[in-house]
Amino acid sequence: MTTEEIIKKEREFQLATYSKLDLAIVRGRGPWVWTSENEKYLDLYGGHAVCAVGHSHPDVVKAITEQAQKLMFYSNVVYSDVRAEAAENLVAIAPEPLAKAFFCNSGTEANENAMRIARLATGRSKIVSFAKGFHGRTADSISATFLGKYRALGEPNVPCHVEADFGDKGSIDAIIDSHTAGVLIEPIQSMAGVREAAADFFLELRKKCDEVGAVLIFDEVQTGVGRTGEWFFAGSKAAGCIVPDVVSLAKALGSGVPVGACIVSDSLASCIKENDLGTTFGGGLVAMAAVKSTLEVIEREGLIDNARRIERRIREVCLNNPDVKAVHGKGCLLGIEFESEARPFYEKLLESKVITGMSSDPKVLRLLPPLNVSESEIDLFEEAISK
């Protein structure tokens, strides 16, 4: 089908969701995608931070194909070799004391279960989250989302959600108390314009949660799986080296196969009994093959180190541009803050066949490229943005 035919058919049979680009992407490889008319685009948005190892990485394609040929699915009522290996590999890269994984289907589901774990472990109800954080669109997650119009879309909201100020130590001291079950935070607020907090804020957050017995949850749906130049934001220098009690993951974890996860500490895991959590499709065998292969590719190809190199190159490119005010973020999660509105740059880059992303901050353009994008491909971005 032509792009026009594809667009017409989607509009006829699909409910409206996002405001879409007038592109029909039909194939991809690495950081490149092609339209139905065979036009080639450099994808520096990565399908919204999903394609960490690039589009259709041959090793991941092979792993999911082989698993599908053996057994596409069986639920969690049986044990599975590929699920066991995926869990082992995921826990192996997590900072201590994170020690057990729970697999689900998406980022919002991971956050829903993280909050449920906090409530089950503490017997409390109150969840503290932060202004301009985004955690998903299902009931509990959207109630924890204090960003623009999103929370209102979830009305009537789940009760016992409270808002604190991101990066403000005084705010967390005032709001986190003995009634708090959990504190949910996006350590880098991606949709809000790639907003960051100082390391001492995370140190204070860990200290306050320990004082009142609250569960600290890092929403690493976007920051996890190597995107920030570390396997996780948790435990990194940017986090003051602190580790939360739960890390939620999705996006890049399955290279495009839908999958989410929570990784929890042993002490917290001991509070969870059989049937407290459950999911039919979570931990599905094809998804587990994708998780296992994705983690192996990132390790084998040195993509975490490459994410750091790409960050340095993008900073160099952008900060030499007089229209750029600042570059925020880490690794391959970067926000380019312009002196004026970012949308004209976004649109001109698209005309130059470079896909990027906007944010809720009208001056910030987001780059979420695959971790295997090369410096020579960033040179193409430099050429396009310099125009």
Residue pairs with C-beta under 8 A, 6 or more apart in sequence:
1 9
1 24
1 36
2 24
2 36
2 37
3 22
3 23
3 24
3 35
3 36
3 37
6 24
6 36
7 22
7 24
21 350
21 355
23 35
23 41
24 35
24 36
25 33
25 34
25 35
25 41
26 34
26 35
26 36
27 33
27 34
27 55
27 56
28 34
28 43
28 51
28 54
28 55
28 56
29 54
29 55
29 56
30 54
30 55
30 57
30 370
30 372
30 373
31 42
31 43
31 44
31 46
31 54
31 55
31 369
31 370
31 372
31 373
31 374
31 377
32 40
32 41
32 42
32 43
32 55
33 40
33 41
33 43
33 55
33 355
34 40
34 41
35 41
39 353
40 353
41 353
41 354
41 355
42 353
42 354
42 355
42 377
42 380
42 381
43 51
43 55
43 355
43 369
43 370
44 354
44 355
44 356
44 367
44 368
44 369
44 373
44 381
45 355
45 356
45 357
45 366
45 367
45 368
45 369
46 52
46 252
46 332
46 368
46 369
46 370
47 55
47 256
48 251
48 357
48 368
49 190
49 222
49 227
49 251
49 252
49 333
49 368
50 251
50 252
50 255
50 256
51 252
51 255
51 256
51 370
52 225
52 226
52 227
52 251
52 252
52 255
52 294
52 298
52 303
52 370
52 371
53 59
53 60
53 255
53 294
53 297
53 298
53 301
53 303
53 370
53 371
53 372
54 370
54 372
54 373
55 256
55 370
57 255
57 293
57 294
57 297
59 293
59 296
59 297
60 255
60 290
60 293
60 294
60 297
62 293
63 289
63 290
63 292
63 293
64 257
64 286
64 289
64 290
64 293
66 289
67 82
67 285
67 286
67 288
67 289
68 286
71 285
72 285
72 286
73 281
73 284
73 285
73 286
74 80
74 285
75 280
75 281
76 278
76 279
76 282
76 283
80 283
80 285
80 288
82 285
82 288
82 289
82 292
83 103
83 283
83 285
83 288
85 288
85 292
86 101
86 103
86 288
86 289
86 291
86 292
86 295
87 100
87 101
87 103
89 291
89 292
89 295
89 296
90 101
90 261
90 263
90 291
90 295
91 98
91 99
91 100
91 101
91 263
93 231
93 232
93 295
93 299
94 231
94 232
94 234
94 247
94 263
95 232
95 234
95 235
95 243
96 243
97 243
97 265
97 266
97 267
98 234
98 243
98 247
98 263
98 264
98 265
99 263
99 264
99 265
99 266
99 269
100 263
100 264
100 266
100 269
101 261
101 262
101 263
101 264
102 113
102 261
102 262
102 263
102 264
102 277
102 282
103 259
103 260
103 261
103 279
103 282
103 283
103 287
103 288
103 291
104 110
104 113
104 259
104 260
104 261
104 262
104 279
104 282
104 283
105 258
105 259
105 260
105 279
105 281
105 282
105 287
106 136
106 250
106 258
106 259
106 260
107 135
107 136
107 219
107 221
107 248
107 249
107 250
107 251
107 260
108 135
108 136
108 137
108 138
108 141
108 142
108 260
109 136
109 138
109 250
109 260
109 279
109 282
110 221
110 248
110 249
110 250
110 260
110 261
110 262
111 135
111 136
111 140
111 141
111 144
111 184
111 217
111 219
111 221
111 248
112 136
112 138
112 139
112 140
112 141
113 248
113 262
113 277
114 182
114 184
114 217
114 219
114 246
114 248
114 262
115 127
115 140
115 141
115 144
115 181
115 182
115 184
115 217
116 140
116 276
116 277
117 182
117 215
117 246
117 262
117 264
117 268
117 271
117 272
117 277
118 124
118 127
118 181
118 182
118 214
118 215
118 217
118 245
118 246
119 125
119 127
119 181
119 182
120 271
120 272
120 276
121 181
121 215
121 268
121 271
121 272
122 181
122 182
122 213
122 214
122 215
123 181
124 179
124 180
124 181
124 214
125 159
125 160
125 179
125 181
126 160
126 161
126 162
126 177
126 179
126 180
126 181
127 140
127 144
127 160
127 161
127 162
127 180
127 181
127 182
127 183
127 184
128 162
128 163
128 164
128 172
128 175
128 176
128 180
128 182
128 183
128 184
128 214
129 135
129 144
129 145
129 146
129 161
129 162
129 163
129 164
129 183
129 184
129 185
130 146
130 163
130 164
130 165
130 166
130 185
130 186
130 189
131 146
131 147
131 163
131 164
131 165
131 166
132 146
132 147
132 166
132 189
132 192
132 195
132 360
133 144
133 145
133 146
133 147
133 166
133 184
133 185
133 186
133 189
133 192
133 219
134 145
134 147
134 150
134 186
134 189
134 190
134 191
134 192
135 141
135 142
135 144
135 145
135 184
135 186
135 219
136 142
136 145
136 221
137 150
137 153
137 154
139 154
139 157
139 158
140 158
142 150
142 151
142 153
142 154
142 157
143 151
143 154
143 157
143 158
143 161
144 161
144 184
145 151
145 154
146 163
147 191
147 192
147 360
148 360
151 157
162 175
164 171
164 172
164 175
164 176
165 171
166 185
166 189
166 195
166 197
167 195
167 196
167 197
167 198
167 201
168 201
169 200
169 201
169 204
172 183
172 204
172 205
172 208
173 204
173 208
176 183
176 208
176 209
176 212
176 214
177 212
178 212
178 213
180 209
180 212
180 214
181 214
181 215
182 214
182 215
182 216
182 217
182 246
183 205
183 209
183 214
183 215
183 216
183 217
184 217
184 219
185 205
185 216
185 217
185 218
185 219
186 219
186 221
186 222
186 223
187 197
187 202
187 218
187 219
187 220
187 223
187 233
187 234
187 238
187 239
188 194
188 195
188 196
188 222
188 223
188 228
188 233
188 329
188 330
188 333
189 195
189 196
190 222
190 223
190 333
190 335
190 359
190 366
190 368
191 359
191 360
192 359
192 360
192 361
193 328
193 335
193 337
193 359
193 360
193 361
193 363
193 364
193 366
194 328
194 329
194 333
194 334
194 335
194 359
194 364
194 366
195 328
195 335
196 238
196 328
196 329
199 237
199 238
199 239
199 240
200 240
201 240
202 238
202 239
202 240
202 242
203 240
203 242
205 216
205 242
206 216
206 240
206 242
206 244
208 214
209 215
209 216
209 245
215 245
215 246
215 268
216 244
216 245
216 246
217 244
217 245
217 246
217 247
217 248
218 232
218 233
218 234
218 239
218 244
218 246
218 247
218 248
219 248
220 232
220 233
220 234
220 247
220 248
220 249
221 248
221 249
221 250
221 251
221 260
222 251
222 333
222 368
223 232
223 233
223 330
223 333
224 231
224 232
224 233
224 247
224 249
224 251
224 252
224 253
225 231
225 249
225 251
225 252
225 253
225 294
225 295
225 298
226 252
226 298
226 303
226 304
226 307
226 331
226 371
227 252
227 307
227 331
227 332
227 333
227 368
227 371
228 236
228 238
228 307
228 329
228 330
228 331
228 332
228 333
229 304
229 305
229 307
229 308
229 311
229 330
229 331
229 332
230 236
230 304
230 330
230 331
231 304
232 247
233 239
233 330
234 242
234 243
234 244
234 247
235 241
235 242
235 243
238 330
245 264
245 265
245 267
245 268
246 262
246 263
246 264
246 265
246 268
247 262
247 263
248 260
248 261
248 262
249 260
249 261
249 262
249 263
250 259
250 260
250 261
252 294
253 259
253 260
253 261
253 291
253 294
254 287
254 290
254 291
254 294
255 290
255 293
255 294
256 290
257 286
257 287
257 290
258 287
259 282
259 284
259 287
259 288
259 290
259 291
260 282
261 291
264 272
281 287
297 303
298 304
298 371
301 372
303 371
303 372
304 331
304 371
306 371
306 372
306 373
307 331
307 332
307 371
308 331
309 375
310 331
310 332
310 369
310 371
310 373
310 375
310 378
311 329
311 330
311 331
311 332
311 334
313 375
313 378
314 327
314 334
314 367
314 378
314 381
315 327
315 334
317 378
317 381
317 382
317 385
318 324
318 327
318 336
318 385
319 327
321 385
321 386
323 338
323 339
323 340
323 345
324 336
324 337
324 338
324 339
325 337
325 338
325 339
325 363
326 337
327 334
327 335
327 336
327 337
328 334
328 335
328 337
328 364
329 335
331 371
332 367
332 368
332 369
332 370
332 371
332 373
333 366
333 367
333 368
334 366
334 367
334 368
335 359
335 361
335 364
335 365
335 366
335 367
336 342
336 345
336 364
336 365
336 366
336 367
337 361
337 363
337 364
338 345
338 363
338 364
338 365
339 363
340 363
341 362
341 363
342 358
342 359
342 362
342 363
342 364
342 365
343 358
343 362
345 365
345 385
346 356
346 357
346 358
346 365
348 384
348 387
349 355
349 356
349 381
349 384
349 385
350 356
352 384
352 387
354 380
354 381
354 384
356 365
356 366
356 367
357 365
357 366
357 367
357 368
358 364
358 365
358 366
359 365
359 366
